[in-house]
Amino acid sequence: MSIGREIEDIARDLVKHQHDHPPVRDLNREVDRKVTFSDRVASDFARLIGSWIFVLAQVGLMVVWVGLNALSLLRPWDPYPFQFLNFVLSLEAAIWASIMLMALNSQASRDRIRAQNEFELNVKAEEELKSLMNHLMHQDEILLQIVNRLDREDRELKRLARRVDEAMEASEAPHAPEPPRQPKPERPLGLPTP
């Protein structure tokens, strides 16, 4: 079997790495498509309520309310102990708490989608790792086949080299000694021999 044919067989046996899972989703775009108007308003109010601007505005409003009613600069509409202020703040707290709960529900929904997406990504990563590990194991098997083939070829070359060396030594070794040749007597030039 020729080496070229073996290489073609090995290449044909290679595992092809495939990506057959769905693409990664953009969660922000998905969540924005599902958000209703009331959820958007609740989220905006929750962002406002959780800011320093809102806290400072509330403190300023209470200082003005108490100052105008306690100092009697105007006709006091809520004399001490400021029961009307207490009622307004309680009503405001109930409304803001409801809006905060709506915003938290929206955030919980977004977190559920994010957790589902992370789960899908983990499953994809696990599938990719399994595929890569299978691919690497297959490559290891092929490399082992190649190493074994090279080892066989190396042994065969060494055996052939020994045979060539033995043949060379055999051809160079002196054969049975040839009897020395007797020199013919020399004859003088131009004279016939008796």
Short mmCIF file of the C-alpha atoms (twelve columns), coordinates in Angstrom:
data_MODEL
# 
_entry.id   MODEL 
# 
loop_
_atom_site.group_PDB 
_atom_site.id 
_atom_site.type_symbol 
_atom_site.label_atom_id 
_atom_site.label_alt_id 
_atom_site.label_comp_id 
_atom_site.label_asym_id 
_atom_site.label_seq_id 
_atom_site.Cartn_x 
_atom_site.Cartn_y 
_atom_site.Cartn_z 
_atom_site.pdbx_PDB_model_num 
ATOM 1   C CA . MET A 1   0.000   0.000   0.000   1 
ATOM 2   C CA . SER A 2   1.459   3.345   -0.964  1 
ATOM 3   C CA . ILE A 3   1.995   6.135   1.525   1 
ATOM 4   C CA . GLY A 4   -0.220  8.478   -0.497  1 
ATOM 5   C CA . ARG A 5   -3.133  6.080   -0.281  1 
ATOM 6   C CA . GLU A 6   -2.628  5.690   3.495   1 
ATOM 7   C CA . ILE A 7   -2.636  9.471   3.925   1 
ATOM 8   C CA . GLU A 8   -5.874  9.707   1.924   1 
ATOM 9   C CA . ASP A 9   -7.448  6.996   4.122   1 
ATOM 10  C CA . ILE A 10  -6.387  8.809   7.283   1 
ATOM 11  C CA . ALA A 11  -7.730  12.132  5.974   1 
ATOM 12  C CA . ARG A 12  -11.044 10.468  5.097   1 
ATOM 13  C CA . ASP A 13  -11.311 9.036   8.631   1 
ATOM 14  C CA . LEU A 14  -10.827 12.397  10.346  1 
ATOM 15  C CA . VAL A 15  -13.792 13.585  12.384  1 
ATOM 16  C CA . LYS A 16  -15.165 16.814  10.990  1 
ATOM 17  C CA . HIS A 17  -15.820 19.461  13.657  1 
ATOM 18  C CA . GLN A 18  -19.394 20.707  13.328  1 
ATOM 19  C CA . HIS A 19  -21.349 23.558  14.881  1 
ATOM 20  C CA . ASP A 20  -24.921 22.338  14.881  1 
ATOM 21  C CA . HIS A 21  -26.298 24.360  17.777  1 
ATOM 22  C CA . PRO A 22  -28.382 27.547  17.628  1 
ATOM 23  C CA . PRO A 23  -26.564 30.899  17.659  1 
ATOM 24  C CA . VAL A 24  -26.116 32.998  20.798  1 
ATOM 25  C CA . ARG A 25  -29.089 35.258  21.513  1 
ATOM 26  C CA . ASP A 26  -29.018 38.977  22.322  1 
ATOM 27  C CA . LEU A 27  -30.917 39.073  25.618  1 
ATOM 28  C CA . ASN A 28  -31.273 42.833  25.810  1 
ATOM 29  C CA . ARG A 29  -33.038 42.934  22.452  1 
ATOM 30  C CA . GLU A 30  -35.347 40.042  23.435  1 
ATOM 31  C CA . VAL A 31  -36.257 41.623  26.763  1 
ATOM 32  C CA . ASP A 32  -36.833 45.037  25.178  1 
ATOM 33  C CA . ARG A 33  -39.262 43.454  22.696  1 
ATOM 34  C CA . LYS A 34  -41.263 41.854  25.521  1 
ATOM 35  C CA . VAL A 35  -41.384 44.898  27.848  1 
ATOM 36  C CA . THR A 36  -44.793 46.542  28.067  1 
ATOM 37  C CA . PHE A 37  -45.423 50.251  28.524  1 
ATOM 38  C CA . SER A 38  -46.346 49.816  32.205  1 
ATOM 39  C CA . ASP A 39  -43.146 47.818  32.824  1 
ATOM 40  C CA . ARG A 40  -41.094 50.566  31.174  1 
ATOM 41  C CA . VAL A 41  -42.793 53.272  33.296  1 
ATOM 42  C CA . ALA A 42  -42.291 51.230  36.463  1 
ATOM 43  C CA . SER A 43  -38.623 50.719  35.617  1 
ATOM 44  C CA . ASP A 44  -38.125 54.433  34.989  1 
ATOM 45  C CA . PHE A 45  -39.867 55.378  38.263  1 
ATOM 46  C CA . ALA A 46  -37.847 52.762  40.162  1 
ATOM 47  C CA . ARG A 47  -34.668 54.246  38.710  1 
ATOM 48  C CA . LEU A 48  -35.847 57.724  39.812  1 
ATOM 49  C CA . ILE A 49  -36.894 56.594  43.308  1 
ATOM 50  C CA . GLY A 50  -33.528 54.908  43.850  1 
ATOM 51  C CA . SER A 51  -31.547 58.043  43.063  1 
ATOM 52  C CA . TRP A 52  -30.077 60.775  45.242  1 
ATOM 53  C CA . ILE A 53  -32.093 63.359  43.332  1 
ATOM 54  C CA . PHE A 54  -35.335 61.826  44.625  1 
ATOM 55  C CA . VAL A 55  -34.047 61.563  48.214  1 
ATOM 56  C CA . LEU A 56  -32.881 65.184  48.232  1 
ATOM 57  C CA . ALA A 57  -36.137 66.373  46.653  1 
ATOM 58  C CA . GLN A 58  -38.149 64.521  49.329  1 
ATOM 59  C CA . VAL A 59  -36.030 65.983  52.128  1 
ATOM 60  C CA . GLY A 60  -36.354 69.471  50.618  1 
ATOM 61  C CA . LEU A 61  -40.146 69.098  50.314  1 
ATOM 62  C CA . MET A 62  -40.458 68.006  53.962  1 
ATOM 63  C CA . VAL A 63  -38.234 70.857  55.205  1 
ATOM 64  C CA . VAL A 64  -40.326 73.415  53.273  1 
ATOM 65  C CA . TRP A 65  -43.598 71.814  54.514  1 
ATOM 66  C CA . VAL A 66  -42.517 71.754  58.146  1 
ATOM 67  C CA . GLY A 67  -40.916 75.212  57.900  1 
ATOM 68  C CA . LEU A 68  -44.035 76.863  56.441  1 
ATOM 69  C CA . ASN A 69  -46.357 75.179  58.957  1 
ATOM 70  C CA . ALA A 70  -44.179 75.513  62.058  1 
ATOM 71  C CA . LEU A 71  -43.055 79.096  61.553  1 
ATOM 72  C CA . SER A 72  -46.538 80.227  60.489  1 
ATOM 73  C CA . LEU A 73  -45.198 82.295  57.637  1 
ATOM 74  C CA . LEU A 74  -48.364 81.467  55.738  1 
ATOM 75  C CA . ARG A 75  -51.671 80.365  57.107  1 
ATOM 76  C CA . PRO A 76  -50.717 76.893  58.495  1 
ATOM 77  C CA . TRP A 77  -52.643 74.160  56.664  1 
ATOM 78  C CA . ASP A 78  -51.026 71.318  58.695  1 
ATOM 79  C CA . PRO A 79  -50.285 72.377  62.270  1 
ATOM 80  C CA . TYR A 80  -48.017 70.363  64.519  1 
ATOM 81  C CA . PRO A 81  -47.917 67.164  64.732  1 
ATOM 82  C CA . PHE A 82  -48.188 67.384  60.906  1 
ATOM 83  C CA . GLN A 83  -50.816 64.710  60.426  1 
ATOM 84  C CA . PHE A 84  -51.504 65.687  56.830  1 
ATOM 85  C CA . LEU A 85  -47.761 65.382  56.013  1 
ATOM 86  C CA . ASN A 86  -47.779 61.970  57.644  1 
ATOM 87  C CA . PHE A 87  -50.799 60.958  55.507  1 
ATOM 88  C CA . VAL A 88  -49.134 62.251  52.287  1 
ATOM 89  C CA . LEU A 89  -45.874 60.418  53.050  1 
ATOM 90  C CA . SER A 90  -47.739 57.177  53.859  1 
ATOM 91  C CA . LEU A 91  -49.726 57.402  50.625  1 
ATOM 92  C CA . GLU A 92  -46.555 58.181  48.683  1 
ATOM 93  C CA . ALA A 93  -44.726 55.224  50.287  1 
ATOM 94  C CA . ALA A 94  -47.548 52.859  49.321  1 
ATOM 95  C CA . ILE A 95  -47.500 54.046  45.712  1 
ATOM 96  C CA . TRP A 96  -43.690 53.947  45.431  1 
ATOM 97  C CA . ALA A 97  -43.578 50.489  47.036  1 
ATOM 98  C CA . SER A 98  -46.067 49.179  44.467  1 
ATOM 99  C CA . ILE A 99  -44.063 50.687  41.624  1 
ATOM 100 C CA . MET A 100 -40.828 49.230  43.054  1 
ATOM 101 C CA . LEU A 101 -42.444 45.781  43.235  1 
ATOM 102 C CA . MET A 102 -43.503 46.045  39.584  1 
ATOM 103 C CA . ALA A 103 -39.931 47.010  38.647  1 
ATOM 104 C CA . LEU A 104 -38.568 44.098  40.687  1 
ATOM 105 C CA . ASN A 105 -40.955 41.708  38.917  1 
ATOM 106 C CA . SER A 106 -39.710 42.991  35.581  1 
ATOM 107 C CA . GLN A 107 -36.117 42.574  36.755  1 
ATOM 108 C CA . ALA A 108 -36.870 39.041  37.973  1 
ATOM 109 C CA . SER A 109 -38.279 38.212  34.547  1 
ATOM 110 C CA . ARG A 110 -35.119 39.545  32.919  1 
ATOM 111 C CA . ASP A 111 -33.006 37.524  35.366  1 
ATOM 112 C CA . ARG A 112 -34.939 34.351  34.487  1 
ATOM 113 C CA . ILE A 113 -34.261 34.929  30.790  1 
ATOM 114 C CA . ARG A 114 -30.593 35.606  31.548  1 
ATOM 115 C CA . ALA A 115 -30.342 32.424  33.650  1 
ATOM 116 C CA . GLN A 116 -31.942 30.402  30.830  1 
ATOM 117 C CA . ASN A 117 -29.487 31.896  28.349  1 
ATOM 118 C CA . GLU A 118 -26.528 31.088  30.618  1 
ATOM 119 C CA . PHE A 119 -27.799 27.513  30.897  1 
ATOM 120 C CA . GLU A 120 -28.013 27.259  27.100  1 
ATOM 121 C CA . LEU A 121 -24.492 28.671  26.771  1 
ATOM 122 C CA . ASN A 122 -23.194 26.140  29.285  1 
ATOM 123 C CA . VAL A 123 -24.850 23.297  27.366  1 
ATOM 124 C CA . LYS A 124 -23.328 24.605  24.123  1 
ATOM 125 C CA . ALA A 125 -19.898 24.846  25.737  1 
ATOM 126 C CA . GLU A 126 -20.201 21.296  27.060  1 
ATOM 127 C CA . GLU A 127 -21.175 20.011  23.601  1 
ATOM 128 C CA . GLU A 128 -18.255 21.872  22.047  1 
ATOM 129 C CA . LEU A 129 -15.850 20.417  24.610  1 
ATOM 130 C CA . LYS A 130 -17.135 16.901  23.991  1 
ATOM 131 C CA . SER A 131 -16.775 17.379  20.243  1 
ATOM 132 C CA . LEU A 132 -13.256 18.760  20.607  1 
ATOM 133 C CA . MET A 133 -12.253 15.942  22.957  1 
ATOM 134 C CA . ASN A 134 -13.557 13.352  20.484  1 
ATOM 135 C CA . HIS A 135 -11.692 15.121  17.703  1 
ATOM 136 C CA . LEU A 136 -8.466  15.145  19.744  1 
ATOM 137 C CA . MET A 137 -8.849  11.487  20.704  1 
ATOM 138 C CA . HIS A 138 -9.302  10.607  17.026  1 
ATOM 139 C CA . GLN A 139 -6.202  12.613  16.152  1 
ATOM 140 C CA . ASP A 140 -4.288  10.772  18.891  1 
ATOM 141 C CA . GLU A 141 -5.279  7.453   17.339  1 
ATOM 142 C CA . ILE A 142 -4.164  8.644   13.903  1 
ATOM 143 C CA . LEU A 143 -0.855  9.927   15.283  1 
ATOM 144 C CA . LEU A 144 -0.303  6.567   16.989  1 
ATOM 145 C CA . GLN A 145 -0.938  4.810   13.668  1 
ATOM 146 C CA . ILE A 146 1.571   7.122   11.980  1 
ATOM 147 C CA . VAL A 147 4.178   6.541   14.690  1 
ATOM 148 C CA . ASN A 148 3.705   2.770   14.427  1 
ATOM 149 C CA . ARG A 149 4.055   2.984   10.639  1 
ATOM 150 C CA . LEU A 150 7.226   5.064   10.963  1 
ATOM 151 C CA . ASP A 151 8.603   2.579   13.495  1 
ATOM 152 C CA . ARG A 152 7.922   -0.334  11.102  1 
ATOM 153 C CA . GLU A 153 9.512   1.578   8.245   1 
ATOM 154 C CA . ASP A 154 12.538  2.401   10.421  1 
ATOM 155 C CA . ARG A 155 12.998  -1.251  11.374  1 
ATOM 156 C CA . GLU A 156 12.669  -2.257  7.721   1 
ATOM 157 C CA . LEU A 157 15.254  0.335   6.668   1 
ATOM 158 C CA . LYS A 158 17.669  -0.860  9.375   1 
ATOM 159 C CA . ARG A 159 17.204  -4.469  8.230   1 
ATOM 160 C CA . LEU A 160 17.849  -3.472  4.613   1 
ATOM 161 C CA . ALA A 161 20.903  -1.432  5.657   1 
ATOM 162 C CA . ARG A 162 22.311  -4.484  7.497   1 
ATOM 163 C CA . ARG A 163 21.778  -6.618  4.404   1 
ATOM 164 C CA . VAL A 164 23.500  -4.038  2.210   1 
ATOM 165 C CA . ASP A 165 26.406  -3.825  4.682   1 
ATOM 166 C CA . GLU A 166 26.693  -7.612  4.733   1 
ATOM 167 C CA . ALA A 167 26.643  -7.745  0.927   1 
ATOM 168 C CA . MET A 168 29.304  -5.026  0.742   1 
ATOM 169 C CA . GLU A 169 31.481  -6.837  3.246   1 
ATOM 170 C CA . ALA A 170 31.035  -10.080 1.349   1 
ATOM 171 C CA . SER A 171 32.082  -8.462  -1.941  1 
ATOM 172 C CA . GLU A 172 35.080  -6.782  -0.393  1 
ATOM 173 C CA . ALA A 173 36.322  -9.849  1.485   1 
ATOM 174 C CA . PRO A 174 39.231  -11.603 -0.266  1 
ATOM 175 C CA . HIS A 175 38.224  -14.798 -1.985  1 
ATOM 176 C CA . ALA A 176 40.409  -17.891 -2.040  1 
ATOM 177 C CA . PRO A 177 43.906  -16.729 -2.670  1 
ATOM 178 C CA . GLU A 178 44.904  -16.928 -6.287  1 
ATOM 179 C CA . PRO A 179 48.187  -18.635 -6.990  1 
ATOM 180 C CA . PRO A 180 50.820  -16.113 -7.794  1 
ATOM 181 C CA . ARG A 181 51.502  -15.851 -11.471 1 
ATOM 182 C CA . GLN A 182 54.868  -16.905 -12.742 1 
ATOM 183 C CA . PRO A 183 56.442  -14.232 -14.748 1 
ATOM 184 C CA . LYS A 184 57.183  -15.267 -18.290 1 
ATOM 185 C CA . PRO A 185 60.789  -15.074 -19.226 1 
ATOM 186 C CA . GLU A 186 61.606  -12.100 -21.164 1 
ATOM 187 C CA . ARG A 187 62.814  -12.566 -24.701 1 
ATOM 188 C CA . PRO A 188 65.096  -10.326 -26.424 1 
ATOM 189 C CA . LEU A 189 63.641  -8.055  -28.927 1 
ATOM 190 C CA . GLY A 190 63.639  -9.084  -32.505 1 
ATOM 191 C CA . LEU A 191 65.099  -12.503 -31.952 1 
ATOM 192 C CA . PRO A 192 63.126  -15.601 -32.539 1 
ATOM 193 C CA . THR A 193 62.630  -17.841 -29.634 1 
ATOM 194 C CA . PRO A 194 63.983  -21.366 -29.805 1 
# 
